[in-house]
Amino acid sequence: MNHLDLAVLGGGNMGRALIGGLLRQGMRPERLTVGEREPAAREALQREFGLTAAADNAAAVRGASVVVLAVKPQNVAEVLGPLAGELAHKRPLVLSVAAGVRVAALRHWCGPQVPVMRAMPNRPALVGAGVTGLYAPADIGPAHVNLAEQVMRSVGEVVRLDSEEALDVVTALSGSGPAYFFLLAELLAQAGTELGLSAPAARTLSVATLHGAGVLAHSGIAELAQLRAEVTSKGGTTEAALSIFEAAGLGRIVARAVQAAAARSRELAEQFHPA
């Protein structure tokens, strides 16, 4: 991507994560421009990354081959609307990481000839360990799809999706998913303190276990069910704990939770349809 100019609209957490990831992968700062309306945020971006941060989004996207839309969903219309002429002229790939804003809405604001894709990364992208669901409409060519994947791989893994509706499931599974694991780690630490551990010791043990289990699962040495079975000795401590989870219907609880998150994702998307 070093031969391309890329603009990021929005210098918040995800915008900063992508900027940092792209620079770590060798993209030169002079190839990156950020559109950010807050003066303090612009100064911080320029100081930290050595790139150009503009208050004028039109100036930021001018000449860009890829425009990453990293603003809050409720701000998408006000950001894209004034850029329609600029985008129609150059027709850059617009890659949106704004949760819930559908392709149809993005095309309404960008113009029908502008190639648009959607990506749903998650919060571990902040440390380069994210995972992104990536969706491209049928009329987007492989060159643009590969380019979008390169951008998102700068902050972690990428899973290509066959339908836009699948992004609601991705939002529920991996987008919201870190909170589920954080909650479990929080509850484990709390249980440890209730059984006599100091709070710092319980937190360290819980967080390190969360991290280690994730690394082990990510290594691919075995399927999740096998990894679980290998820790679960018959008649042992793990079996005693898992039997409580099973009796409480943990599987059903998790399924209901993910279904609720996916349904809420669909509901929120309806709020961002253009009038």
N, C-alpha and C positions, 0 to 999 in steps of 0.2 A: 504493500500500500504506500510505499515511500514516494511513489510518483503521483499520488493523488492529494488533493487538498480536501480537508474534512472540516466541517463546522459542527460544533455542539451547541445547541440552544438550551441553555440552562446549566448553571454552575453549581447545582446542589449535589447531594450525596452521589447519585448515580452518574451525573455528568462528570464529577470529579473522579469517580472510580474508573470510568471509561477513558478519560484523559490520561490518568496515571497508567492504566494498562496499556494503552496504545504507545505511550512514550517508552515504557519498559520493553515493549516489543520492537523498538527501534524507530518508531515514527519520529520525524524531526519536528521540534516545536514550531518552526516557521510554516509547517504544513497544516497546523491546527489553529483554528480560530474559535473563540467562545462568544456566544451572545448572552450577556448577563446584565440585567438592568440595575442591580444593586451595586453602588460604587465600592463598598467595602469588599464585596465578593469578587469584583473585577480585580481590585488591587491584590487580593490574596491569590487569585489564580495566576496573575502575571508574575507575582513574586515567587510563588511555589514552583510553577511549571515553566516559566520563561516563555510564555506564548502571548499572543494578542487576545485581549478580552475587550469586546466592544459593547457599548450600551445600545447600539443600533443593530438589531437583528438582520436588517437588510444588508448592512455592511459585512456582517459576519458570514452570511451565506453566499455573498457575491463571489463567484468563481469556484465555489466548492463543488466537488463531484459527489460527495456524500454529506447529507445533513442529518445529524442525530437529534431527534426531538426528545429532550430529557426534562420537560417541564411537568408540573402537576396537571392532571387531567382537566381540571376546571379552567386552566389557563391556555389550553391548546388553541381554542378558537381565536382568542385575542392575539396569540403569537403568530399563528399561521395566516390568518386573514390578510394582514397587511403585506405578507410576503408572496401572495399569489402571483403577481406580475414577475417578480424576480425568479421565482421557482419555475414558472412557465417558460421563461426565456432560456435557462440553462438546463432544466429538467434533471436535476441531481436525484440520486436515490435518497428518498426520505425514509429514514429508519426510526420508527417511533417506539420508545420504551415507556410511553404514558399509559398506565394501566387502564384498560376498559374502553379506550377510544377506538372504535371500529374503523376498518379500512374505508368503508363507505363515507364516514364522517371526515376522515383525513383527506380523502380525495375531493370531497366537497370544498374544503378550505384550500387545498393545494392546487387543484385543477386536475381534470381527468387525464391529462397526458403525462403527469408527473408520476414516476414509479414509486409506489409506497409499500413498505413492509412493516410488520410489527414484531417486537421482541419483548419477552417477559423475563427479565433477569431477576435474581433475588439478592438479598442484602449481603451475603458473603462475597459478592462481587467487590465490595469495599476492600477486601484483603486478597483479591485475585483468586478466590475459591468459589465463585458463583457457578450457577447453572442457568442457562437461558433457553426458554422455549421460543423458537423462531418460526414465523409464519410468512409465507409469500403467496399472494394471489396467483392464479393460474397464468396470468399474462406477464408475470415477472420472469425475465430470462435468467438462465443459469449464471451468467456473469454477475448480475446484481445479487443473486442469492448467495453466491460464493463470497462476494465482497462483504455483504452483511454478516455472514458467518465469521469472516476474519475479524471484523470489528468486535463482535461479541465474544469471540474466543480470547480477546485480550484480557477478559476478566473471569475466565473459567470455561466450562464445557458448554456445548450447544447441542440441543435436540431439535431437529427439524420436525415440524408438525404438518399434517395433511389438511387441516381445516382450521378456520379462525375460531370456531367454537371450542376447539381443544385448548385454546389459551385460557379459557375460564377454569378448566381443570388444572392446567399448569399453575395458574394463580393460586388455586386452593391447595395444591400439593407442594410445589417448591417455592412459590412466591410467599405464601404464608407459613410454609413448613418450618423455617428456622425458629419461629415462635413456639411451635409445638415441642421441638427438641429443647429449647431454652426452658420451657415450662417444666419438662420432665427433669432436666438437670437441677432446676431450682427446687423442685419437690424432693429430689434425692438428697440434696444438700440439707434441706430442712429436716428430713427424716433422720439424717446422720446426726444433726445437732440435738434432736430430741432423744437420741439414743446415747448421748454423752460426748460426742466429738465437739471440739471447738468449732466455731463458725468458719474461721479461715481454713482449717484443715478439711472440713466437710466440703467447702466450696472448691478447694484445690482438687480434692479427690473426685468430685462430681464433674467438674469442667474437664479435667484431664481424661477421665473415662469417656466423656462425650467426644472429645477430640480423637482419642485413640481408637474408639469404636468406629468413628467415621473414616479414619485413615485405613483401618483394617478392611472395612466394607468396600471402600473405594479401590483398594488394591486389586480386587477382582479374583482373589485366590479361591473364593468359594461363593456360592449363592447365600443370600441372607439367611434363609432357613437353615442351611448347613452351619453357618457361623454360629447361629443361636444354639443349635443342637450341640455343637462342640463345647459350649460353655456350660451346658445343662447336664450335669451328671445325674444319673438315676438315684433318687433318694437324697440328693444334695441340697445345698442352700439355694441355688438358682431355681431349681425345680419348685422349691417351696414358695419362692417369690412369684414365679410365673403362674403358679396355680391360683394365686390370689387375683392376678390380672385376668386370668381366664374366667374365673368365677364371677368377676365383676363385669364381664362382657366387654373387655377392652377392644376387641376387634370390631364389635358393633358400634362402640362409641367413636372409634377413629373413623369408621366409614361414614357415620352420621355427621361428624365434624367436617370432613372434607366435602361431603355433599352440601352442607350448609354454606361453606365458604364459596363453592362453585356457584351455587344459586345466587348468593349475594353479589358475586362478580358479574353475573348476567344482569342483575337488577341495576347495579351501578352503571353498567355500560349504557343502559337506556337513558340515563341522565345526560349523556354527552352527544346525543344525536343532534345534528344541526336542525334548526327550526325550518 
